[in-house]
Amino acid sequence: EGRENLPSVPAVVLAKHQSAWETIAFQQIFPPLSFVLKKNLLRIPFFGWGLALFSPIAIDRGAGREALKQLEKQGRERLDAGFWVLVFPEGTRMGVGEKGNYQIGGAWLAAKCGAPVVPVAHNAGRCWPKNAFIKRPGEITVVIGPAISTQGRKPAQVLAETEAWIEATMRRL
């Protein structure tokens, strides 16, 4: 749902993270796509090396302000190169019905670069549960929300609007 909400230019996508499914499927919805991920994931033999081929934005989450600088520098490079940038604002996978603390990074990046934010909600966790090997049959619904302008707005305002939209949409899924 909501493909008509996609802006004509690459944007920062802020999405719920429930499973591995969205990391695969979103590459088809938002091509080309660059993920923001933990730098140490790139150090995992074979998996990390393959992940590096997708031009991720690798940050050290424990670096505080320095992590925001890394995100802004690499994120701006990706956006300027025509990539959509995907950020999971809760920072990690959340189980169905769970809500984590939304972090400012994605909204910060969008505001600093003047890019719109595209909020995304989905129910992939029902079919591909967090940390579960067995997948369940069912239909996965992805809802793309209206693009949120960052022009003249503080990152905290953008994040609050994004979080409210995602969580309200999750309740109806």
Secondary structure as a PSIPRED ss2 file (coil, helix, strand):
# PSIPRED VFORMAT (PSIPRED V4.0)

   1 E C   1.000  0.000  0.000
   2 G C   1.000  0.000  0.000
   3 R H   0.000  1.000  0.000
   4 E H   0.000  1.000  0.000
   5 N H   0.000  1.000  0.000
   6 L C   1.000  0.000  0.000
   7 P C   1.000  0.000  0.000
   8 S C   1.000  0.000  0.000
   9 V C   1.000  0.000  0.000
  10 P C   1.000  0.000  0.000
  11 A C   1.000  0.000  0.000
  12 V E   0.000  0.000  1.000
  13 V E   0.000  0.000  1.000
  14 L E   0.000  0.000  1.000
  15 A E   0.000  0.000  1.000
  16 K C   1.000  0.000  0.000
  17 H C   1.000  0.000  0.000
  18 Q C   1.000  0.000  0.000
  19 S C   1.000  0.000  0.000
  20 A C   1.000  0.000  0.000
  21 W H   0.000  1.000  0.000
  22 E H   0.000  1.000  0.000
  23 T H   0.000  1.000  0.000
  24 I H   0.000  1.000  0.000
  25 A H   0.000  1.000  0.000
  26 F H   0.000  1.000  0.000
  27 Q H   0.000  1.000  0.000
  28 Q H   0.000  1.000  0.000
  29 I H   0.000  1.000  0.000
  30 F C   1.000  0.000  0.000
  31 P C   1.000  0.000  0.000
  32 P C   1.000  0.000  0.000
  33 L E   0.000  0.000  1.000
  34 S E   0.000  0.000  1.000
  35 F E   0.000  0.000  1.000
  36 V E   0.000  0.000  1.000
  37 L E   0.000  0.000  1.000
  38 K E   0.000  0.000  1.000
  39 K H   0.000  1.000  0.000
  40 N H   0.000  1.000  0.000
  41 L H   0.000  1.000  0.000
  42 L H   0.000  1.000  0.000
  43 R H   0.000  1.000  0.000
  44 I C   1.000  0.000  0.000
  45 P C   1.000  0.000  0.000
  46 F C   1.000  0.000  0.000
  47 F H   0.000  1.000  0.000
  48 G H   0.000  1.000  0.000
  49 W H   0.000  1.000  0.000
  50 G H   0.000  1.000  0.000
  51 L H   0.000  1.000  0.000
  52 A H   0.000  1.000  0.000
  53 L C   1.000  0.000  0.000
  54 F C   1.000  0.000  0.000
  55 S C   1.000  0.000  0.000
  56 P C   1.000  0.000  0.000
  57 I E   0.000  0.000  1.000
  58 A E   0.000  0.000  1.000
  59 I E   0.000  0.000  1.000
  60 D C   1.000  0.000  0.000
  61 R H   0.000  1.000  0.000
  62 G H   0.000  1.000  0.000
  63 A H   0.000  1.000  0.000
  64 G C   1.000  0.000  0.000
  65 R H   0.000  1.000  0.000
  66 E H   0.000  1.000  0.000
  67 A H   0.000  1.000  0.000
  68 L H   0.000  1.000  0.000
  69 K H   0.000  1.000  0.000
  70 Q H   0.000  1.000  0.000
  71 L H   0.000  1.000  0.000
  72 E H   0.000  1.000  0.000
  73 K H   0.000  1.000  0.000
  74 Q H   0.000  1.000  0.000
  75 G H   0.000  1.000  0.000
  76 R H   0.000  1.000  0.000
  77 E H   0.000  1.000  0.000
  78 R H   0.000  1.000  0.000
  79 L H   0.000  1.000  0.000
  80 D H   0.000  1.000  0.000
  81 A C   1.000  0.000  0.000
  82 G C   1.000  0.000  0.000
  83 F C   1.000  0.000  0.000
  84 W E   0.000  0.000  1.000
  85 V E   0.000  0.000  1.000
  86 L E   0.000  0.000  1.000
  87 V E   0.000  0.000  1.000
  88 F C   1.000  0.000  0.000
  89 P C   1.000  0.000  0.000
  90 E C   1.000  0.000  0.000
  91 G C   1.000  0.000  0.000
  92 T C   1.000  0.000  0.000
  93 R C   1.000  0.000  0.000
  94 M C   1.000  0.000  0.000
  95 G C   1.000  0.000  0.000
  96 V C   1.000  0.000  0.000
  97 G C   1.000  0.000  0.000
  98 E C   1.000  0.000  0.000
  99 K C   1.000  0.000  0.000
 100 G C   1.000  0.000  0.000
 101 N C   1.000  0.000  0.000
 102 Y C   1.000  0.000  0.000
 103 Q C   1.000  0.000  0.000
 104 I C   1.000  0.000  0.000
 105 G H   0.000  1.000  0.000
 106 G H   0.000  1.000  0.000
 107 A H   0.000  1.000  0.000
 108 W H   0.000  1.000  0.000
 109 L H   0.000  1.000  0.000
 110 A H   0.000  1.000  0.000
 111 A H   0.000  1.000  0.000
 112 K H   0.000  1.000  0.000
 113 C H   0.000  1.000  0.000
 114 G C   1.000  0.000  0.000
 115 A C   1.000  0.000  0.000
 116 P C   1.000  0.000  0.000
 117 V E   0.000  0.000  1.000
 118 V E   0.000  0.000  1.000
 119 P E   0.000  0.000  1.000
 120 V E   0.000  0.000  1.000
 121 A E   0.000  0.000  1.000
 122 H E   0.000  0.000  1.000
 123 N C   1.000  0.000  0.000
 124 A H   0.000  1.000  0.000
 125 G H   0.000  1.000  0.000
 126 R H   0.000  1.000  0.000
 127 C C   1.000  0.000  0.000
 128 W C   1.000  0.000  0.000
 129 P C   1.000  0.000  0.000
 130 K C   1.000  0.000  0.000
 131 N C   1.000  0.000  0.000
 132 A C   1.000  0.000  0.000
 133 F C   1.000  0.000  0.000
 134 I C   1.000  0.000  0.000
 135 K C   1.000  0.000  0.000
 136 R C   1.000  0.000  0.000
 137 P C   1.000  0.000  0.000
 138 G C   1.000  0.000  0.000
 139 E C   1.000  0.000  0.000
 140 I C   1.000  0.000  0.000
 141 T C   1.000  0.000  0.000
 142 V E   0.000  0.000  1.000
 143 V E   0.000  0.000  1.000
 144 I E   0.000  0.000  1.000
 145 G C   1.000  0.000  0.000
 146 P C   1.000  0.000  0.000
 147 A C   1.000  0.000  0.000
 148 I E   0.000  0.000  1.000
 149 S C   1.000  0.000  0.000
 150 T C   1.000  0.000  0.000
 151 Q C   1.000  0.000  0.000
 152 G C   1.000  0.000  0.000
 153 R C   1.000  0.000  0.000
 154 K C   1.000  0.000  0.000
 155 P H   0.000  1.000  0.000
 156 A H   0.000  1.000  0.000
 157 Q H   0.000  1.000  0.000
 158 V H   0.000  1.000  0.000
 159 L H   0.000  1.000  0.000
 160 A H   0.000  1.000  0.000
 161 E H   0.000  1.000  0.000
 162 T H   0.000  1.000  0.000
 163 E H   0.000  1.000  0.000
 164 A H   0.000  1.000  0.000
 165 W H   0.000  1.000  0.000
 166 I H   0.000  1.000  0.000
 167 E H   0.000  1.000  0.000
 168 A H   0.000  1.000  0.000
 169 T H   0.000  1.000  0.000
 170 M H   0.000  1.000  0.000
 171 R H   0.000  1.000  0.000
 172 R H   0.000  1.000  0.000
 173 L C   1.000  0.000  0.000
